[in-house]
């Protein structure tokens, strides 16, 4: 009789262990370190590019559109925010720009080595997100310098910000396309 109780107890414990293992496997399926086959990586790519194209030099696109359509108060807000963010970016670049550039290209080189030479998938995924962002940061810095030197009118500032947004969206579309192609190639191999 005792052995039957022990066997049924062992069976119940085994069911609990299997339930924990299934939960653990489910978590590892959802949070996968294989980047290109992970849903979380693609969500991160989408969030990155949508937020970068929504905030043009720190100014939200809806404020730019309101400034274009209604003018007045929205245009004054847009001008103030863009000038503040331009001065902030230029201050950072003037005080610590060499360190920022050095650290950025150190990370870029490290990611390139890990991605190309050692074929680390996580490094490949991060490189495909990070490299286009370096270009976007450079273009944003150029726009900030242009805003500081030219002090454009409100209508001209709207054109500058919308042109910058278009270029960022174009870079984002190309980056997502290249990332998707590389991800499909990587998953097939």
C-alpha positions as CSV (number, residue, x, y, z in Angstrom):
1,X,0.0,0.0,0.0
2,X,2.8,2.4,0.8
3,X,4.4,1.9,-2.5
4,X,1.2,2.9,-4.3
5,X,1.1,6.2,-2.3
6,X,4.7,6.8,-3.1
7,X,4.1,6.1,-6.8
8,X,1.1,8.4,-7.0
9,X,3.0,11.1,-5.2
10,X,5.9,10.7,-7.6
11,X,3.5,11.0,-10.5
12,X,2.0,14.2,-9.2
13,X,5.4,15.7,-8.6
14,X,6.4,14.7,-12.2
15,X,3.3,16.5,-13.5
16,X,4.3,19.7,-11.6
17,X,7.9,19.4,-13.0
18,X,6.6,19.0,-16.5
19,X,4.3,22.0,-16.1
20,X,7.3,24.1,-14.9
21,X,9.4,22.9,-17.9
22,X,6.7,23.7,-20.4
23,X,6.4,27.2,-18.9
24,X,10.2,27.6,-19.0
25,X,10.2,26.5,-22.7
26,X,7.4,28.9,-23.5
27,X,9.4,31.8,-22.0
28,X,12.5,30.8,-24.0
29,X,10.4,30.6,-27.2
30,X,9.1,34.1,-26.6
31,X,12.5,35.6,-25.5
32,X,14.8,34.0,-28.0
33,X,18.5,35.0,-28.3
34,X,18.4,34.1,-31.9
35,X,17.6,37.6,-33.0
36,X,16.4,37.3,-36.5
37,X,13.8,34.6,-35.6
38,X,12.6,36.4,-32.5
39,X,9.4,38.4,-32.6
40,X,10.9,40.7,-30.0
41,X,13.7,41.8,-32.3
42,X,11.3,42.8,-35.0
43,X,9.1,44.7,-32.6
44,X,12.3,46.5,-31.4
45,X,13.2,47.4,-35.0
46,X,9.7,48.7,-35.7
47,X,9.6,50.8,-32.4
48,X,13.1,52.2,-33.1
49,X,12.3,53.4,-36.6
50,X,8.8,54.7,-35.8
51,X,10.1,56.7,-32.9
52,X,13.0,58.1,-34.8
53,X,10.8,59.2,-37.7
54,X,8.2,60.6,-35.3
55,X,10.6,62.8,-33.3
56,X,12.4,65.1,-35.8
57,X,15.2,66.8,-33.9
58,X,13.1,66.3,-30.7
59,X,10.0,67.9,-32.3
60,X,7.0,65.6,-32.7
61,X,5.5,65.4,-36.2
62,X,2.0,66.3,-35.1
63,X,3.4,69.7,-33.8
64,X,5.1,70.3,-37.2
65,X,1.9,69.5,-39.0
66,X,-0.1,71.8,-36.7
67,X,2.5,74.5,-37.3
68,X,2.2,74.1,-41.0
69,X,-1.6,74.2,-41.0
70,X,-2.5,76.6,-38.2
71,X,0.7,78.6,-37.6
72,X,0.8,81.0,-34.6
73,X,1.1,79.3,-31.3
74,X,2.0,75.8,-32.7
75,X,4.7,77.4,-35.0
76,X,6.2,79.3,-32.0
77,X,6.3,76.0,-30.0
78,X,7.9,74.2,-32.9
79,X,10.5,76.9,-33.3
80,X,11.3,77.0,-29.6
81,X,11.6,73.2,-29.2
82,X,13.8,72.8,-32.4
83,X,16.1,75.7,-31.3
84,X,16.4,74.3,-27.8
85,X,17.2,70.8,-29.1
86,X,19.6,72.1,-31.7
87,X,21.5,74.1,-29.1
88,X,21.6,71.0,-26.8
89,X,22.9,68.8,-29.5
90,X,25.5,71.3,-30.6
91,X,26.6,71.8,-27.0
92,X,27.1,68.1,-26.5
93,X,29.0,67.8,-29.8
94,X,31.2,70.8,-29.0
95,X,32.1,69.7,-25.5
96,X,32.4,66.0,-25.8
97,X,32.1,65.4,-29.5
98,X,35.4,63.7,-30.0
99,X,34.7,61.3,-27.1
100,X,31.2,60.5,-28.5
101,X,32.6,59.9,-32.0
102,X,35.4,57.8,-30.6
103,X,33.1,55.7,-28.5
104,X,30.6,55.4,-31.3
105,X,33.1,54.1,-33.8
106,X,34.7,51.8,-31.2
107,X,31.2,50.2,-30.7
108,X,30.7,50.1,-34.5
109,X,34.1,48.4,-35.0
110,X,33.5,46.0,-32.2
111,X,30.0,45.1,-33.7
112,X,31.5,44.7,-37.2
113,X,34.2,42.4,-35.9
114,X,31.8,40.3,-33.9
115,X,29.2,40.3,-36.7
116,X,31.4,39.7,-39.7
117,X,34.5,37.8,-38.5
118,X,33.0,35.8,-35.6
119,X,29.5,35.6,-37.0
120,X,27.7,36.3,-33.7
121,X,24.0,36.6,-34.5
122,X,23.2,39.1,-31.8
123,X,26.0,41.4,-33.0
124,X,24.7,41.1,-36.5
125,X,21.3,42.1,-35.4
126,X,22.5,45.0,-33.3
127,X,24.8,46.2,-36.1
128,X,21.9,46.3,-38.5
129,X,20.1,48.6,-36.0
130,X,23.0,50.7,-34.9
131,X,24.8,51.5,-38.2
132,X,21.9,53.4,-39.8
133,X,21.3,55.2,-36.5
134,X,24.9,56.6,-36.8
135,X,23.9,58.1,-40.1
136,X,20.7,59.5,-38.7
137,X,22.6,61.1,-35.8
138,X,25.0,62.7,-38.2
139,X,22.2,64.1,-40.3
140,X,20.4,65.4,-37.2
141,X,23.6,67.1,-36.1
142,X,23.9,68.8,-39.5
143,X,20.3,70.0,-39.2
144,X,21.0,71.4,-35.8
145,X,24.0,73.3,-37.1
146,X,21.9,74.6,-39.9
147,X,19.2,75.8,-37.6
148,X,21.7,77.6,-35.4
149,X,23.5,79.3,-38.3
150,X,20.6,80.2,-40.5
151,X,17.9,80.9,-37.9
152,X,15.2,79.9,-40.4
153,X,11.7,81.4,-40.5
154,X,8.8,79.2,-39.3
155,X,7.8,78.1,-42.8
156,X,11.4,77.4,-43.8
157,X,11.9,75.4,-40.5
158,X,8.8,73.3,-41.3
159,X,10.3,72.5,-44.7
160,X,13.7,71.6,-43.1
161,X,12.2,69.4,-40.5
162,X,9.9,67.6,-42.9
163,X,12.8,67.1,-45.4
164,X,14.9,65.6,-42.6
165,X,12.0,63.3,-41.6
166,X,11.6,62.1,-45.2
167,X,15.3,61.3,-45.4
168,X,15.2,59.5,-42.0
169,X,12.2,57.5,-43.2
170,X,14.0,56.6,-46.4
171,X,17.0,55.4,-44.4
172,X,14.7,53.5,-42.2
173,X,13.0,51.8,-45.1
174,X,16.3,50.8,-46.6
175,X,17.6,49.6,-43.2
176,X,14.4,47.5,-42.5
177,X,14.6,46.0,-46.0
178,X,18.3,45.1,-45.7
179,X,17.6,43.7,-42.2
180,X,14.7,41.6,-43.4
181,X,16.7,40.2,-46.3
182,X,19.7,39.4,-44.1
183,X,17.3,37.9,-41.5
184,X,15.6,35.7,-44.0
185,X,19.0,34.6,-45.4
186,X,20.3,33.9,-41.9
187,X,17.2,31.8,-41.0
188,X,17.4,29.8,-44.2
189,X,21.1,28.9,-43.7
